[in-house]
Amino acid sequence: MLIGLVAAGASAIWAKPPQASVSPDDSAGAARAARLSRHPTVALTFDDLPAAGGLSAGATRAGIVSRLAAGLRAAHLKGVYGFVTGSDLEDDPDSQQAIRQWIAAGMNIGNHTWSHPSINDVTAEAYEKDIAEDESMLREYAGNRDWRWFRYPYLEEGETLAKRDYVRAWLRNHGYRIAQVTLTFQDDDWSDPYDRCLAKSDTAAIAWLKQSYLENAAEFIRLGREEERIAFGHEIPSVLLLHGTSFTTLMLPSLLRQLRREGFRFASLAKVESDPAYSIDPHAALPEGGPLTNQFLNSRHLKYPPFQPEPLEKLNSVCR
């Protein structure tokens, strides 16, 4: 039942137990979904700005981020947080321009460490210094905006309770709030396949990527909401983790329409995380990390609901 990191240095995938998977027409799954809130609330957040995913021929970081911000503004969403790893901006005018455009569009940035380390691979003191090193970049680009939100790389919070508590105390003492996550569907797993298929002009494969992306989003967002009910006794306002890749940027309008069809209402990160659930600490050392909801499920040994797995095999093979 543990959640495992399978892609170090890229994206985190929290794999549910395979024996829990079900067919898409599972009637029990439909009954569970019917018990969910008709009008759930969600805050969108984006990790690894501006350097999430690869770049296809002719693409730029500034171009991707500009289109992403424009898509958010077209949906009347402002103040969305993108979490920035400062080393990605160093000596890279394209990435620097991307962050300027993000801020100019009315969006916010938060701390994602300077070099994106796994907390499990460094000491607590070294991790704290990596967070602090990111602050000069945040001050430069964010100005007077609230940049004291922290998102753990890989959603790992420490393999020992002592390390976890040390970093949490440091964050608290330096005025940070933790940008927890409750919903994720590994959107960046579609990035490399899309770039491959784009290079081959494989329109049929790209059509499948679009369809599977939205299907996977619907399945794992439903799953995350069910996990909230199990972990907290009721559905809570959610935080959705996305990445600023070229494919997620392309799919953003469709994803937002799908969320709205499912009844979602959008709110700021600060408003969502004012819910009391976000102030509860599971007080557990979980080396594999994961969304806040999963931290509670794992630390309390609660059972995951059934789910339909991500199509990883086909994603890895398409357009090869």
C-alpha positions as CSV (number, residue, x, y, z in Angstrom):
1,M,0.0,0.0,0.0
2,L,3.0,2.3,0.1
3,I,3.4,4.9,-2.6
4,G,6.7,4.7,-4.5
5,L,8.8,7.2,-6.3
6,V,9.7,5.8,-9.7
7,A,11.3,8.7,-11.5
8,A,14.0,10.5,-9.6
9,G,15.0,13.9,-11.0
10,A,11.8,14.2,-13.0
11,S,8.3,13.7,-11.8
12,A,6.9,11.7,-8.8
13,I,4.4,8.9,-9.4
14,W,2.6,7.5,-6.4
15,A,1.5,4.0,-7.5
16,K,-1.5,2.5,-5.8
17,P,-1.5,-1.3,-5.3
18,P,-2.2,-3.0,-8.6
19,Q,-4.7,-5.5,-7.1
20,A,-7.0,-2.5,-6.4
21,S,-7.5,-1.7,-10.0
22,V,-11.0,-2.1,-11.5
23,S,-12.7,-1.9,-14.9
24,P,-14.0,1.5,-16.0
25,D,-17.6,0.4,-15.8
26,D,-17.4,-0.7,-12.2
27,S,-20.8,0.1,-10.6
28,A,-19.4,0.4,-7.1
29,G,-17.0,3.1,-8.4
30,A,-20.0,5.0,-9.9
31,A,-21.8,4.7,-6.5
32,R,-18.8,6.1,-4.7
33,A,-18.5,9.0,-7.1
34,A,-22.1,9.8,-6.6
35,R,-21.4,10.5,-2.9
36,L,-18.8,13.2,-3.7
37,S,-19.6,16.9,-3.4
38,R,-21.6,18.4,-6.3
39,H,-19.5,21.5,-6.2
40,P,-15.9,20.7,-5.0
41,T,-13.3,23.5,-4.7
42,V,-9.8,23.3,-6.1
43,A,-6.7,25.5,-6.3
44,L,-4.4,24.9,-9.3
45,T,-0.7,24.9,-8.8
46,F,2.2,24.3,-11.2
47,D,5.6,22.7,-10.2
48,D,9.0,23.0,-11.8
49,L,8.3,26.3,-13.6
50,P,9.6,27.3,-16.0
51,A,11.6,24.2,-16.9
52,A,9.1,21.3,-16.6
53,G,9.5,18.8,-19.4
54,G,11.6,18.9,-22.5
55,L,11.5,21.4,-25.4
56,S,10.3,20.4,-28.9
57,A,12.0,21.9,-31.9
58,G,11.6,25.7,-32.0
59,A,9.9,25.8,-28.6
60,T,11.0,28.2,-25.8
61,R,10.3,28.2,-22.0
62,A,9.0,31.8,-22.4
63,G,6.6,30.7,-25.1
64,I,5.2,27.8,-23.1
65,V,4.8,29.8,-19.9
66,S,3.2,32.7,-21.8
67,R,0.6,30.4,-23.3
68,L,0.0,28.8,-19.9
69,A,-0.6,32.1,-18.2
70,A,-2.8,33.2,-21.1
71,G,-4.9,30.1,-20.7
72,L,-5.4,30.7,-17.0
73,R,-6.3,34.4,-17.6
74,A,-8.8,33.4,-20.3
75,A,-10.4,31.2,-17.7
76,H,-10.5,34.1,-15.3
77,L,-7.9,32.6,-13.0
78,K,-5.3,34.9,-11.5
79,G,-2.8,34.5,-8.7
80,V,-2.1,30.9,-9.5
81,Y,1.1,29.6,-7.9
82,G,4.0,28.2,-9.9
83,F,6.8,26.7,-7.8
84,V,10.3,27.6,-9.1
85,T,13.6,25.9,-8.8
86,G,16.1,28.8,-8.9
87,S,19.0,26.9,-10.5
88,D,16.8,26.5,-13.7
89,L,16.9,30.3,-14.1
90,E,20.7,30.7,-13.7
91,D,22.4,31.9,-16.9
92,D,19.2,31.1,-18.9
93,P,17.6,34.3,-20.4
94,D,14.7,32.2,-21.8
95,S,13.8,30.8,-18.4
96,Q,14.2,34.2,-16.8
97,Q,11.9,35.8,-19.3
98,A,9.4,33.0,-18.7
99,I,9.1,33.9,-15.0
100,R,8.8,37.6,-15.8
101,Q,5.9,36.9,-18.1
102,W,4.3,34.6,-15.5
103,I,4.4,37.4,-12.9
104,A,3.3,40.1,-15.4
105,A,0.3,38.0,-16.2
106,G,-0.8,38.2,-12.6
107,M,0.4,34.9,-11.4
108,N,2.5,34.0,-8.3
109,I,5.7,32.1,-7.6
110,G,6.7,30.0,-4.6
111,N,9.8,28.2,-3.3
112,H,10.7,24.8,-4.8
113,T,14.3,24.8,-3.5
114,W,17.3,26.0,-5.4
115,S,18.4,22.7,-6.9
116,H,15.4,20.3,-6.5
117,P,17.1,17.7,-4.2
118,S,15.4,14.7,-2.7
119,I,15.2,15.4,1.0
120,N,16.1,11.7,1.5
121,D,19.5,12.3,-0.1
122,V,20.7,15.2,2.0
123,T,20.9,16.3,5.6
124,A,18.2,18.5,7.1
125,E,20.7,21.3,7.3
126,A,21.7,21.1,3.7
127,Y,18.0,21.0,2.7
128,E,17.3,24.1,4.7
129,K,20.2,25.9,3.0
130,D,18.9,24.8,-0.4
131,I,15.5,26.4,0.4
132,A,17.1,29.6,1.6
133,E,19.3,29.8,-1.5
134,D,16.1,30.1,-3.6
135,E,14.9,33.2,-1.8
136,S,17.1,35.8,-3.6
137,M,15.5,34.7,-6.9
138,L,12.0,34.8,-5.4
139,R,12.6,38.3,-4.1
140,E,13.9,39.5,-7.4
141,Y,11.0,38.2,-9.5
142,A,8.1,38.3,-7.1
143,G,8.7,41.7,-5.6
144,N,6.1,42.5,-3.0
145,R,4.0,39.4,-3.8
146,D,3.6,36.6,-1.2
147,W,6.3,34.1,-2.3
148,R,6.6,32.3,1.1
149,W,4.9,29.2,0.0
150,F,7.0,26.0,-0.1
151,R,6.4,22.9,-2.2
152,Y,8.6,19.9,-1.4
153,P,10.3,18.4,-4.5
154,Y,8.8,15.0,-5.2
155,L,6.4,15.7,-2.3
156,E,9.0,14.0,0.0
157,E,9.0,15.5,3.5
158,G,11.7,13.4,5.1
159,E,12.6,9.7,5.7
160,T,12.9,10.3,9.5
161,L,10.6,12.1,11.8
162,A,13.5,14.1,13.2
163,K,14.4,15.4,9.7
164,R,10.8,16.1,8.9
165,D,10.2,18.0,12.1
166,Y,13.4,20.0,11.6
167,V,12.5,21.2,8.2
168,R,8.9,22.0,9.1
169,A,10.2,24.0,12.1
170,W,12.6,25.9,9.9
171,L,9.8,26.7,7.4
172,R,7.5,27.8,10.2
173,N,10.2,30.0,11.7
174,H,10.9,31.7,8.4
175,G,7.2,32.5,7.6
176,Y,6.5,29.8,5.1
177,R,3.4,27.9,4.5
178,I,3.6,24.4,3.0
179,A,1.8,24.1,-0.3
180,Q,0.3,20.7,0.2
181,V,-1.2,18.6,-2.6
182,T,-4.3,16.4,-2.5
183,L,-4.9,15.8,-6.2
184,T,-2.4,14.7,-8.9
185,F,-2.6,12.7,-12.0
186,Q,1.1,12.7,-13.2
187,D,0.3,15.1,-16.0
188,D,4.0,15.4,-16.9
189,D,4.1,11.8,-18.0
190,W,2.5,12.9,-21.2
191,S,5.2,15.5,-22.0
192,D,7.9,13.3,-23.6
193,P,5.5,11.1,-25.6
194,Y,3.9,14.3,-27.0
195,D,7.2,15.7,-28.1
196,R,8.1,12.4,-29.8
197,C,4.7,12.3,-31.6
198,L,4.9,15.9,-32.5
199,A,8.3,15.4,-34.1
200,K,6.8,12.5,-36.2
201,S,3.7,14.4,-37.0
202,D,1.7,11.4,-35.8
203,T,-1.8,12.9,-35.5
204,A,-3.4,9.7,-34.5
205,A,-1.0,9.2,-31.6
206,I,-1.5,12.8,-30.5
207,A,-5.2,12.3,-30.5
208,W,-4.8,9.3,-28.2
209,L,-2.5,11.3,-25.9
210,K,-5.2,14.0,-25.6
211,Q,-7.9,11.5,-24.9
212,S,-5.9,9.5,-22.4
213,Y,-4.7,12.6,-20.6
214,L,-8.3,13.7,-19.9
215,E,-9.4,10.2,-19.0
216,N,-6.5,9.8,-16.6
217,A,-7.2,13.2,-15.1
218,A,-10.8,12.3,-14.5
219,E,-9.9,9.0,-12.9
220,F,-7.2,10.2,-10.6
221,I,-9.0,13.4,-9.5
222,R,-12.0,11.2,-8.6
223,L,-9.7,8.9,-6.8
224,G,-8.1,11.7,-4.9
225,R,-11.5,13.0,-3.8
226,E,-12.5,9.6,-2.5
227,E,-9.2,9.4,-0.6
228,E,-10.0,12.7,1.0
229,R,-13.2,11.2,2.3
230,I,-11.4,8.2,3.7
231,A,-8.5,10.2,5.3
232,F,-10.5,13.1,6.7
233,G,-14.1,11.8,7.0
234,H,-15.3,14.2,4.3
235,E,-14.2,15.8,1.1
236,I,-12.0,18.9,1.6
237,P,-11.1,21.8,-0.7
238,S,-8.4,20.4,-2.9
239,V,-5.0,21.4,-4.3
240,L,-4.2,20.1,-7.8
241,L,-0.6,19.6,-8.8
242,L,0.2,20.2,-12.5
243,H,3.4,21.0,-14.4
244,G,4.1,23.7,-16.9
245,T,4.9,21.4,-19.8
246,S,4.1,22.1,-23.4
247,F,1.4,19.3,-23.4
248,T,-0.3,20.4,-20.2
249,T,-0.3,24.0,-21.6
250,L,-1.9,22.7,-24.7
251,M,-4.5,20.6,-22.8
252,L,-5.3,23.3,-20.1
253,P,-8.5,24.7,-21.8
254,S,-9.9,21.1,-22.2
255,L,-8.9,20.2,-18.6
256,L,-10.5,23.3,-17.2
257,R,-13.7,22.6,-19.1
258,Q,-13.7,19.0,-17.8
259,L,-13.3,20.2,-14.2
260,R,-16.1,22.7,-14.6
261,R,-18.4,20.0,-16.0
262,E,-17.6,18.0,-12.9
263,G,-18.8,20.9,-10.8
264,F,-15.5,22.2,-9.7
265,R,-15.1,25.8,-8.5
266,F,-11.7,27.4,-8.4
267,A,-10.1,29.2,-5.5
268,S,-6.8,30.6,-4.4
269,L,-4.2,28.4,-2.7
270,A,-4.4,30.5,0.4
271,K,-8.2,30.1,0.6
272,V,-8.1,26.3,0.0
273,E,-5.4,25.7,2.5
274,S,-7.2,27.7,5.2
275,D,-9.3,24.6,5.6
276,P,-8.4,23.0,9.0
277,A,-7.4,19.7,7.3
278,Y,-4.3,21.4,6.0
279,S,-3.1,22.2,9.5
280,I,-3.1,18.6,10.6
281,D,0.3,16.9,10.7
282,P,0.3,13.1,10.2
283,H,3.5,13.0,12.4
284,A,4.9,10.2,10.3
285,A,8.2,9.6,8.5
286,L,7.3,8.5,5.0
287,P,10.4,8.1,2.8
288,E,8.2,7.8,-0.3
289,G,6.4,11.0,0.3
290,G,3.2,11.7,-1.6
291,P,0.2,14.0,-1.5
292,L,-1.1,15.0,2.0
293,T,-4.1,12.7,1.7
294,N,-1.9,9.7,0.9
295,Q,0.4,10.5,3.8
296,F,-2.6,10.1,6.1
297,L,-3.8,6.9,4.4
298,N,-0.3,5.3,4.7
299,S,0.5,6.5,8.2
300,R,-2.9,5.3,9.5
301,H,-2.9,2.1,7.4
302,L,-6.2,3.0,5.7
303,K,-7.4,1.2,2.6
304,Y,-7.2,2.9,-0.8
305,P,-10.3,2.9,-3.0
306,P,-10.2,0.9,-6.3
307,F,-8.8,2.8,-9.3
308,Q,-8.0,2.5,-13.0
309,P,-4.2,2.6,-13.5
310,E,-2.3,5.1,-15.6
311,P,-1.4,3.8,-19.1
312,L,2.3,3.9,-18.5
313,E,3.2,1.1,-20.8
314,K,1.6,2.8,-23.9
315,L,3.0,6.2,-22.9
316,N,6.5,4.8,-22.8
317,S,6.1,3.1,-26.2
318,V,4.1,5.5,-28.3
319,C,6.0,7.2,-31.2
320,R,9.2,5.3,-30.4
